[in-house]
Amino acid sequence: MDIESVLDQLRGCYLALPTLFDEHLALNLEGMRRHIEFMIGNGLRQGNATLLVNGATGEFPVLSVAERKRTAETVVDAAAGRVGVIVGAQALGTLDAVDLARHAQSIGAAALQVSAPFYFPPTDEDVFEHVAMIAEAAPDTGIVFYPTWWLGYNTSLEMIGRLADIPQVVALKWSAPGILEYQLGLRRFSDRLGMIDNMLLPVLSQMMGGIGTNLHPAMFWPEWGVRLWASLLDGDWDAAQADVDLLLLPFYDIIRDIGRVTGGEGHIDKLALELVGLPGGTTRPPTRPLPPVFKDRLRRLCQEVGVPLDRI
C-alpha cells in the first residue's frame, strides 16, 4: 500500500454521502449517481474532496450488508477514479466489518472508515483487535479511524497511538469531547496520520497540520466547498472562517434543532438535495420524516447565503 497515494485521495472536503431511497424505502442508486455527477461537475474531485459511502449520514445501521455492498459498488463506479471513495466498515461485529473491508478492497476503494464496535461496550484490547483484523482482511486498503466517543467508548490519545502503529491506519477523522484533547490530538498525530476535522474547526485543524474537513454543505453547494478548501490551502484563515460562519455553523444550528424531533442522520442533507433539484427522499425508520418547517428554514438559509437553488 502506498500511503502517500492513499492520503492524496483523502484530502479536502470530506463528503459523507446520504443513502437515497425511493418511495418504498428501497435503494435509489440512480439518484446517488446523479448526486455524484452533480458534485464532480461543479468542481469537487481528487485534491479537494473525498467521498464517504455508508457512514452515519448514509444510514448504515439500517442497511443490510448486501445493501451496503451495492451502495459502495455504485459510488466507486460513479466516481470512476475522479475522486477517492472511502467505504464505511463500521459494524456491530468484527466479522461483518471484515466482510465489508474485503469487499471494499475488491472494488477499489481508497480507504475504509472504521470505528470501535458499538452496543457491547468494548475495551481497548477489543478495539485494537477489531481494527487489526480489518487491516489483515484488507491489507492494500488504508483505514481512516473514526473515534465515536459519544457512543460510549472514548479512544484515548494513547490508544490512538497504538492504532497508528497498524500500517493500514493512515488517517484519523478527528473530534474529541473537549477542545484541549482535540488540540493535543492534532499536535501529537498530524505528523503520523492524515488528520480530518470532524469538530467544525477546519481553520484550527488546517493550521495544525490537518489534511481534510467534514463539510456537509459542500454536497449541495460544491462551489462553496471548493472555495473554502482553497482558502485553507492558501492559509487565508479569515476567508475560510468567513465561509464557516456563512453556512457551516448555521447549517448545524438547524441540525441541533432537528435532534429534538428525531434521531438519525442524512435527513437534512436529503432536504438540501431536493432544494437544488436532485433526488432526496426520506429516511428509513426509526428516523422519522422531518416536519415541513425544517425544509422551509433550510430554504431561507440557502437564499440568504446565496446557494443556487433549483439548478438541476
N, C-alpha and C positions, 0 to 999 in steps of 0.2 A: 504493500500500500504506500503510495506517495502522499505523505502527509500534507505537503505544501499544495499539491494538486487538489486534495480534498478541501483544505481551508480556502483556496481560491473560489470554490463553489459555494462557500458559506458566508461570504462577505456581503454586507449591505443590509437591505430591508429583509427581515425575517418574516415571511408571509405565511401565516397559519391558515390554510385554506378551509373554508366551510365545506362539509359534505352536503351536496344538494340532493333533495328528494322530490319526487313528483307528488301529485295529489293523493296517491295511495301509499305514500311513505316508502316507495321503492327508490333505489338509487337513480339519480338523474345524471348519468355520466356525460351525456352530451352537453348538459348545462355546465358541468365542470370544465369541459374542453373549451367552451365559449369563454368562460371566465379567464382561463389561462391565456388564450389568444388575445383577449382584451388587455391584460396586463402587459404582455410582451409587446403588443402592438403600440402601447403607449409608454414604452421606454424601460420597463423592468426586465432585466436579463442578467446573465452571469457577470459579476463585477459590482453590481449594485443591488442584487436581490438573490434570495434563495426561497424555494417553496417548501412548505411542510404539509404533507398529507397525513391524515389520520392522527392529528393532535387533538387536544381537547376541543378546539374550535370545530374540528371535523367530527365531533361527537363519537369518538372511537368507543366509549363504553357501551353504546347502543348499537354498534355494528358487530356482525359476526366476523369470525376470522376470514371466512370466504369473501365477505363484502370488503373487508379491509384490503385483501389482496387485489380485488377488482379495482378499487379506487386507486391504489398505488400504481397498478399497471396503467390505468388511464392517464394519471398525471405524468408519469415518466414518459409515456408515449407522446402525450400532447406537448410536453416541454421540449422534446426532441433535441436535447443537448444544448438548447439555447439558454437555459437557466438550470442550476442544480436543484435536485429534488431530495429532500430529507423525508424518510418514511418513519412514522411513529411506530415504535415497537414497545410501547407501554402496555402492560398487561397485568392481570391479577396473578398469573402464574408464570414461572420461568419457561415452561415447555411451550406455551403459546408465544411468548416473546422470542424464543429461539426459532420457532417455525416462521414467524413474521420476518425475522432477521435474515434467515436463509433465503426466503422469497425475495426480499428487498435486494439482496446482493445479486440474485439471479436475473433481476430485471434492470440492473444498472443504476440503482440509487446512489446518490453521492454519499449519504450518511444515514444513520439511524438516530432517532430521538429516543432516549432510554431514561427512565426514572426508576426509583425504588418501587418494588411491588407494593400494592396497597391492599386494604381491607384487613389482612393479618399484619399487625404492626411488626416490621422487620427489625432485626438487629444489624449492626454494622457488618458482621460476617455474612448474614443473609444477603445484604445488598451487594457486597463485594463479589460473592459467588454468583449472584444473579447476573451482574454485569460481565463477569469473566466468562460465564457460559455463553452469553450472547456474543461476546467478542470471539470466542472459539468457533462458534457456529458460522460467523460471517467475517473471516479474518481479513478480507480485502476491502471491507467497508468501514468507514470512520463512524465513531459514536459521538453524538452530542449528548452529554449527560445533563439531565434536567432535574435540579433539586426541587421537589414539590413539598416544601416544608409545611404547607397549610393542610396537607393530608395526614399529618401526624408523625412523620419521620423527618427530622431536620438533619440534613447532611452537614456534619461539622467540616470546618476547614481542613482539619487533619484527615478526615475521611476522603474529602475531595483530593487531597494529596496522594492518598493511596490509589484511588481510582485513576488518577493521572498517570500512574505507573503502568497501567494496562495500555499497550501500544495503540490499540484501536481508539482509545478515548482521546479525541483531538480537540474537543470544544466543550464549553460549558454554557448552557442557557441559564443566565445567572440572575437570581434575585435572592434576597435574604430577609429574615424577619426584621432586621434593623439596618439603618444606614451605615453604622460603623462596620458591621460584619460585611456588608456589601462592598464598602471601600477596601477593607482588608483583603477580601477575596480578589478584587481587581488587582490590588498591589502584589499579592502573593502569586497569582497564577497567570497574569497576562503574558508572561514570557514563556509559559509552558503550554497554555491552552488558548484556543480562539475563544475570547470572551464575548458573549452575545447578551446584550442588555435585555432584561425582562422586568425592569423595575421602573419604567417610564423615565429613565435618566440617561438618554442617549448621549447627551453632551458630556456628562461626567464620565460615562463609560469610555467614550472615544478619547477623551483627554488622558485616560489612564490605560490606554492600550487596547481597547476593545476592537472587534472586527465586524460587529453587526448589532442590529437592534430590532426588537419586535415592534412592527409598525402596522397595525391592523388597517388604518385608514388608507394606506397605500394600495390596498386591494380594490378599492373603488375610486381612488384618485391617484393613479400611478405617478402622475407628474409631480404631485406633492412629495411623494416618497423619493423620487429621483432627485428633486431639488434639495430636500433635507439631507439626504446622504451625501450629495455633492458638497454641501456646506460643511458637513462633518469632516469629509476628506480634506477640504481646504483649510480646516481649522478656523472657520468663520463661526465661532461659537454663538455670537449674538444672532446671526441669521438662523442658525439651526434651532436655537431656543425659541426664537420668534415663531417658527413653524410648529414646534411642540406646543407652545401656548395657543397658537391659532386653532389647531384641530385635535391634536392628540389628547390633551387634557380635557377639553370639553366632551370629546367622544367617550372618554372613560367616566366622566361625570354622569352621562346617560347610562352607561353600563352599571354604575353603582346603584342607580335607582331601579334598573331592571332587576337587580339582585334581590330587591324586596318583593318582587312579583313572582318570579320563577327562577329555578336554578339553571344549570347547564351553560353552554357557550355556543356561539355561532349564530344566535338569533339576530343580533344587531347587524352582523356582517351581511346576513341574507337580506335584511331590510335595506341596507345600503346598496347592495347589488341591484335590487329592484328599482331604487331611485335613479340609478344611471341607465336602466333599461335592460339589465341582464336578468336571467332566471335567478330567483332567490328561493322562495318557498318556505315551508315551515320546518320545525324541528321535530324529532321523534320524542314520544313520551319516555320518561316522565316530564321532560321540559315542555311547558305549555306554550301555545301561541301567544305572542305579545299583544296587549291591547293597542288599538289604533293610535293612541296618544303618543306612543314611542316613535312610530313612523313619522308622525307629524312633527314631533320635536326634532328628530334627526333631519328631516327635510329643511326645517328652519335653520338649523345649524349649517347645513351644506350650502344653503342660499347665502347665509351671512358671510361665509368664508370663501365663497367662490368655486365650490365643487361644480363641475359641469354635470348637470342632471339631464336625464332623458337623451343621452348621447348615442345610444345604440339604435 
